[in-house]
């Protein structure tokens, strides 16, 4: 504790006074504005932001340079809630959980309240992360050094166990979806053996399927498809004026201050662990809020404000926590932080003890940069949130043509090849089908993110420690927690006598929707069989996961077909809690109309791809926007031309001229 002395206080004070000088503060504000802009664009994450700004920092004053870089990185997760809340489109992998309650709030006309709650909890979470960073830097060294691959494996198993919390009343369905996600994540070259797994002759698959197009396909396209099916505005009316909504959102966050504190602390702790990304942190925070908040099981996913507060507090706090291993040991938490680490070393700052002694004032300037960036970022978002909330009342023919091209460009950032767009389309169809048939999508994404990590950590743990890794204290605690979380629904059923109320139905009830089970089980059997010809280390993971998928899918299908709750009857067999955004407006339409409109929506997607393959991305954007607006909505030529020109100019200016994205190849 001798670290916390007068020298520390003086270093922190000197760092703040240095950072508040105008010539440095202006760069911090500029970084914040870039970060907010990046957060608004689906698929464009912190990696792009760092790649964009780092080259300009090499000749800058280091305090100003890192104020700008950290200002940018700290607020991406503040503004990415805007597309998540308004359209159900995750602006970033870390805003997926925010969709579950943010979008239903928007549909109720409470967009300004949801956005305000997001900004307030993001601000509080970011400040918690900065405080934890400042306090923990000198104390965390023994803790981080004790984290080995067995502990990382235990943490990923705990993360996957959250599937049961995210699967509502159908935990076996959640296991099936999670296993499917893990298997999709295993496609590509096995790192340990070099074995090609399910790649066929496609070069695109050899490096694995990128996460960005899958996330946008599973979460974004189904929500936009629902908008096209309903053919109405997202919200029919506004419940709050922008000022009332903002005030209510702030009040909600302050009233739930203990939830913000818990999730902020959880996010910061998870940020310290290398490899645990924002895509995992938000689900763990959401699952924690679901398990611990009063009445959450009935109200979450229907528009409960706590469902947006929890993940946003955790995500912004994570940014501060993730700097701890980087500054202490030079261990970056991901590709974006690796770029930041490289920039630090160019400026002559070597991670390690020197950052806590010789360069202590510079270290604290990074802490202050995160804190000030969150304050500026939340302030700017508050100023604009009232206007953003009004977007939810626009006609769907004005929203879809703007959002869709940006999603295509965002998905193309996966590996910058045509394969990303095909993956986006396939994932979109799978995601919409799961949404319509009440299959929770969060487990699939969580399995996709954590599956590859789990396999890698399991291989290293067994090779290095044998079975002794199971006896390590931290691992035992994490595995016990995972078991408690995973089996909690079963314990609850046993305690309430729920299993005794189940009886054979006496008849077989097969429905068309049961084909989803056949699809997943079929995929599991195919992957299980094909994996048996591989090298031992390459087939262990797929064999275990595919077997679990087949067993869980078969049990769940058998339960659905042969057994019904004695009290509720077959009609309610699929009822109860559904841990996903429901298709609440579609029930007014017949299945035939719904399918025709969904086919038209995906038909426009295919038409976009065909046109792009012929004449390229930029010329395709205005053509398809005008065609969609004229054909689907009968909009005027003048309005169609103006909107098409504005969107094309935005895409060309930002993505072509500023970020310099290489576009998909075309025939002409």
N, C-alpha and C positions, 0 to 999 in steps of 0.2 A: 504493500500500500504506500510505500515511500514515493511511488511515482506521483501521487496526487499531492504535490507540494506547491510552494510559491512559484517555482520555475514553470510548472505546468500551467498555472493560472495566467502567468505572464505570457507564455507562449500562445495560449488560446486568445488572450486579449490582443496581442500583437498581430495574430493571424486575422482577427476580425477587423481591426483598424486598417490593415493592409488591403484586405478584400473590399472594404467600403470606399476605397479611393475611386473616383469617378472613372478613370481610365481602365480599371479592372472590373468595376461593377457593370459597365456597359457591355462588356463581353459576356458576363454572367447572364444578363438579361437577353442578349442575342442568342446565347445557347438555349435558354429557356424557350424562346419563341420558336427556334428550330425544332426542339424536342416536342413542343405542343403540335407543331405542324406534322411531324413524323407520326405522332400518335394518332392523328386523324386519318392517316392513310393505311387501310388494311394491308397487312403483310409486310410493311416497311418497318423494320424494327431498329433497335439500337445499333446493330452491326452496320447498317447502312449509314446511320448518323455519324458514328465514329469514323467510318471510312471517308465520309464527306468532309468532316471538320479537322481530323488529325493532321493532314498535310499542311494546313494553314498555321498549326501551332508550333512548328519546329523553330521558327524565328521569333516567337512571341515570348514575353515575360512568363515564366512558369506559373505564377499565381493566376494571371489572367487566362492562360491557356487551359489550366485545369478547372478554373471556375466555369469557363465556357463548355468544356467537355462534360463535366459533372452536372452542370445546369441542364444540358441537353438530355443526358441519360436519366436524370432524376424525375423528369416530368412527363416522359413518354407514357408512363402508366397512369398519369393524371388525365390526359386528353383522350387516350384511347377508349375511355368509357363512353365518349359521345356517340360514335357509331354503334357501340355495343348496346347502349341504352335505347337509342332512337330507332335503330333498324335491326337489332339482333346480330350485327356483324362485328365479331371481335376485331378491334383495331390491332390487337397484338395477342400473342399466345396467352399473355397473363390476364386478359380480360374476359376469358370464356365464361367463368362462373358468374360474372356480373350480368351476363345476358339473362340468366335464369329468372331473376326477379326484376331486373331493370326494364326489360321489354314489356312484361305484363303491367308494370307501373305506367309506362308510356301509353299502352293501349287504353288504360283507364284515364288518360289525360293528366298524369302526374309526372310528366317528363322533367319539368323544372325542379320538382322536389327530389326526384331520383338523382339528377345530375348534381344538385347542390349537396346531397348527402354523400355522393361519391367524392366530390372535391374536398369537402370538409374532412371526411375520414382519410382521404389521401394525404391531405396536409398534416393531420395529426399523426398518421402512420409514418410519414416521411420524417417528421420531427422526432418521433420515437426511435426510428432507425438511426438518425444522426446522433441522438443522445447515447444509444447503446453502442454505436461505433466509438464515440469519444471515451466512454467509460471502459469498454471491453478491450480496446487495443492492447494495453499493457498486461491485462489479466488473462487473455484468451489463449496465449501461446501453449500452455500445457494441454488445454482442452483440444485445440486443433491438432496438436501433435499426436494425441491419443486416438484420433479418428483414422482407422484403417479400412481396408476394403470390407471386412466383416461388418463393421458398424454401418458403412454405406449400404451394404446389402440389407441389413436389418431395417434401415430407414426406408429403402425402396419397397421392401415387403410391407412395411407399415403404410406407406403411401398407397399401394395397391389394395390393401385391406379396407381403405376408405371407400372402395367400390361399393361395399355393402351399405354404406351410409348414403351413397349417391344413386342407389338403385331403387329407392322407394319401397313399394310393397312387393317387388319381384327381385330379390337378391340373386337368384340363380340366373335370371336374365342378365343382370349386371355382370356376373362372372363370365357368362358367354361373351358378352360384348367386350369385356376387358381382355379376355384371352384372344379374341379376334384382333383387337388392337395390338396386343403383344406380338402376335404372329405376323401382322403386317409390318411391324417395326423390325422384325427379324429378316425380312426380305433384303437381299443384297449379299455382300461379301462378309463372311464371318471373320472377325478380326483375328481371333486366336489361331485359326487353321488355314485361312485363305479359301475356304470352301464357298463356292457360289450357291446360294440358297434361293430357289424359286425364281431365278433371273431369266430363264429361257435363253434366248439369243439377244435379249435387249440390253444394250449398253447402258441405257438410262437407269435400269434397276440395279446395276452392280454396286453403286454407292448407297443403295437404300432409297426408299421413297421419302422425299423431303416433307417436313412437318407442316409447313405453311399452307400448301394447297389442300392438304387433308383437313386441317382445321377450318379453313374457309369453306371447303365443300361440306363438311359435316355440320357446321354451325351457321354459316352465313347464307348459303344458297337455299336451304330449306325455309328460312324465315322470309327471304325475298320471294320464294315460290309461293308461300302462303299469302303474301301481299298481292301477288299476281292473281291468285285464285279468288281472293275476296273482292278484288277490284274496288277497294275503298282506301281512304287515308288510314295511316297507322292508328291514329287516335281520332275518334269522332268529335270529341270536344275537349277543351282544356279545363281541368278541375280547378287549377290555381292560376292566378296571374303570375307573371315571371317573378315579381317581387315576393308575393306570398309563398310561392313554391320554394324559392331560394331560402327564405326565412324558415320555412318548415323543415327543409333538408338539414340546415344547420342545427335546428332544435333537435331533430332526430339523432344526429351524430353525437351531440352533447349529452342527450338523454341516455344514449347507449355507450357512454364513455368507457365503461369497464370492458365491453366487448371490443371496442377499438384498442384499448390497452392490451388485452389478451392477444388479439389477432396481430397487432403491431409487434408485440414481443415474439410471437410465434414466427412471423415473417422474417424478423431480424435474425432469429436463431437459425431458421432454415437457410437464410442467405449466407450464413457463415459456412455452411456445408457445401463444398465445391460439387458441382454437377446437379444440384437441386435448383431447377430453373423456375421462373415465374409461372410457367405453365403447370407446375406441380403445386407451388405455394398457394395459388388461389383456390385450388380444389381442396387442399388440406384445411385451409382457413374456413372455407365454406362448410366442409364436413364438420369441423369443430363447432361452428356456430349452430349448425343444424342439431348436433347432439346435445349442446349445452344450453341453448336459449329456450325460454319458456314458450310453449305453444308453437315451436318452430316447425314440428312435423306436420302440422295442419296448414300452416300459412306460407311456408317457403315454396318457391316456384310459382306462387300466385300473385306476387307483387309485394312481398314483405321487405320493408326498407332495410332490415337487418341483413338481408341476403345480398345487398350491394355494399353495405358498410364493411362487412367482415373481409371479403377478398380484397377490397381496395386499400384498407388499412394495412393488410399483410403485404401486398405487392409493393407499396411505396416504402415500407419499413425494410423490405428485403434489400433495397438498393444500398442502404447504409451497411447492413450486415455483410453483404457480399464483398465489401472493401476490406474486411478484417483479414481474411486469409491472403488477399493480394498484397496488402501493405506489410503484413507480418512475415510472410514466407515467399511472396512472389508467385502464389498459386492463383491463377485467374479462374473465375467461376464459369467462364464460357468464352466463345470467340470474341465477343465485343470487349470483354475485360482484358483479353489477351492483347488487343490493339491498344487499350488504355495503358497496360503495363509496358508495352513497347514504347509508347510516347513518354512515359515516366523515365525510362532508362535513357532515352535520347536526351532528356533534359538533365541527366546526371544523378537521378534519384534511384538508388538501389534498394529494393524491398528488404526488410530485415530490421535488426536492432537500430541501425542508423535513423530509421524513420521515427523511432521513439526517443531518440536522443539528439543527434546533431541536426536533424531536419524536423524537429517536433513542431515548429511553427508552420511549416509547409503542410504537415499532416493535418493539423487543426484547421488550416485554410480549406482543406478538402471537406472536413466535417461541416464547416460554416457554409461552404458552397452548396452542399446538399440541403441544409436547413433553409438557406435563403432562397434556393431554387424552388423548393416546395411552397414557400410563402408567395413568391412572385407568380409561380405557375397556377396555384389555386386562385390567386387574385385575378389574373387575366381570364381564367375560365369562368369565374363568377360574373365578370363583366359581360361575357358573351353568351352565358347559358340561357338567358331569357330568349334571345333570338334563335339559338339552336333548338330550343323546345318547340318553337312554332313550326319547325320543319315537319314535325310529326303530323300536322294537320293538312299537309300538301297532298294533292292527288297522286295516286300511285304512278301515273304516267309521267310525272315530273321527277319522282324519286328514283325509280328503277333505272331509267336511262343514264342517270348520273352515277349511281352506285356500281352498276354492273361492270362497266369498263375499268373502273378503279380496282375492283376485285380481280379481274383478269390480270391486270398489271401486277397486283400484289401477289397473286398465286405464282406468277412467272418468276418471282424472286426465289422460289424454292431451289432450282438448279439452273434457271434461265435456259430451259429447253422446252420443246413442244410437249414433252411428257408431262410437265407440270399442269398444263391446261387439260390434258386428258384425265389426269388424276383428279383435278378439280371437278370435272364433269361426273366421273364415276362416284367420287365421294359425295357429291351433291345428291345424286339419285339414291345412294345408300342412306344418307342422312335424312332425306325427306321421307323415305319409306319407314325408317325407324321412328321418326317423329310422329307420322300418321298412325302407326300401329302401336304407339306407346311403348317403344323400346327406349330406355334412357340412353342418351348419347354421351354424357360425361365419362362413364366407365371406359368407353372405347378410346377416348382421347387420353385418359390417364394411363391406360395400358400401353398405348402407343409411345407415350413419352417415357414411361418408366421401364418398359419391357426390356429394351436393349441394355439399359444400365444394369438392370437386375441380372441379366445373363452374364454380362461382363464381370460384375462383382462376384457372382457365384463361382464362375470359373477360377478366378484368381484366388478366392478364399479357399476353395477345395484343394487347388494345386499347392498353395503355400501352407495352409494350416490343417489340411485333412478335415476331420470332423470336429476338431478342437475349437473351431471358430464359433461353434454353437454354445460353448461354455463361457465366452467372454461376457462380463457383466452387462455392458451396454447393449450387446446383442440380445441377451436374455430378456432384458427389460423391454426392448423394442418388439421382439417376437411375442412376448406376453401381451403387450398392448394391442398388437395386430390381431392376435387371436380373440381378445375381448371384443374389439370393434367388429371383427368379421362374424363372430358367432352371437353377437348381441340380439339380432332378430330371432334366432332360434331359441335363445334363453327366454326372451319375452314371450314367444309362442308357448313354450313349455310352462312358464309361470302362470299364464292366463288360461291354460287348458285349451289353447287354440288347436293343437294337433288332435285332441280328442273329438273336436267338432267336425273334423274332416271325415268323409266317408266316400266309398266308391259311388259314382253317379249311376251305375247300372246301365249306362249307354255311352257310346262313343260319339263325342261331339267334335267333328273336324270342320275347320273354317279355312277360307282362302288365306287368311293372315298367318296361318300356321306354316305356310311355305317359307316364311322368314326363318323359322327353326330349321327347316330342311336345308335352306341355303347355308346357314352357319355350320350346321352339323356336317353337311357335305364338304364345305371348305376344310373343316377340322380333320375329317377322315382322309381327304386328299393330301393334306400337308403331313399328316401322321405317316401315311404309307410312303410318300416320296422321300421323307427324311431318313428312312431306314437304310438307304444305301450310302449315306454320308459317313465322314470320319466321326469317331466317337464324340469328340469335344464339340463338334458342330451339330450333332443330332440330339444331344441330351436335352437342351432347352426346348427345341421344337417338339420333341416327343412328349415331354412332361406337359407343356402348355396345351398342345393339341389334344392330348388325352383328357385333360381337365375340361376343355371345351366340349368334347363329344359327350362326356359323362354328364356334365351340368346341363347341356342342351337337351339330352335325352330325358333326364329326370324332369326338367321343367316342362318339356312337351308332354310327357306322360302324365304329369300332374294336371296340366291344363286340359288334356283330352279325357282322362279317366276319372279324375277326382275333383270334386267341387266342394266349397264350404257348405256344410249342411244347412246353416242358417240363411246364408246370403243367396244361394242358388247360382246357377250358371251365369245369369246375366251380370252378376257382380264379380265374377271370378277374376276379372282383370282390373277391378276398381281399386280404390284406396289411394295412397300416396303415389304420385308419379313424379320422379325426380328429374323433370325436364320441362321445357316450355311447351304448353299444350296447344293443340290446334283449335282454339276455342271458338273461332268464327266460322270454321268450315262446316259445322254440323247443320247449318241452314241450307247447305247445298247437297244435291244428290251425289252419290259416288261417281256416277257417269260424268256429271258436269265437272266435278273436282279433278278427275283423271284427265279429262280433255284439256282443262285449263293448265294443269301441271305439265302435260305434254307440250302445250304451246310454249310455256315458259322455257322448258329445256330445249324446245325446237329453236327458239331465238338464240340460245347459247350455241347450238350446233351451227346455225346460220352464221353467227359471228366467227366461229372457228373456220368455216369454209371460206368466207369472204377474206379473213385475215391470211389464210394460206395462199390466196390468189394475189392480193394487192398489198398486204402488210397491215400492221396494227394501226398506225396513225390514220391512214385514209379510211380504214374500216370504221373507226369510232364515229365520225359524223354521219356516215351513211346509215349505220345501224340505229343510231339514236333517232334520226329523223324518221326512218322506217317504222320503228317501234311506236313513236309518238303519234304518227299519222294512222297506222293500222290499228293499234290497240286502243288509243284514246281519242282519235279524231281531233287531235290538237291542231291549231292553225299552223300554216307554213311558216309564218313570221316567228312564232314562239319556238317552233321546232328548230329553225335555223339558228336562232340566238342561243338556245341551250346547247345545241350541237357544237357551235363555234366556241362557246365558253369552256365546255368540258374538254374539247380537243386541245384548246390553247393551254389549259391547266395541265393535261397529261404531257403535252409536248414540252412545255416550259419546265415543269418539275422533273419529270422522269428522263427526258431526252437531253435537255440542255444543262440541267443542274446535276442530276445523279448519273447521267450518261449510261443508261441501261441499254444493253444490246438487245434489239427487238427480235422476236421470232422470225426465222427465215420465211420468205414467201416466193411464189412462183415468178411473179413479175417484179 
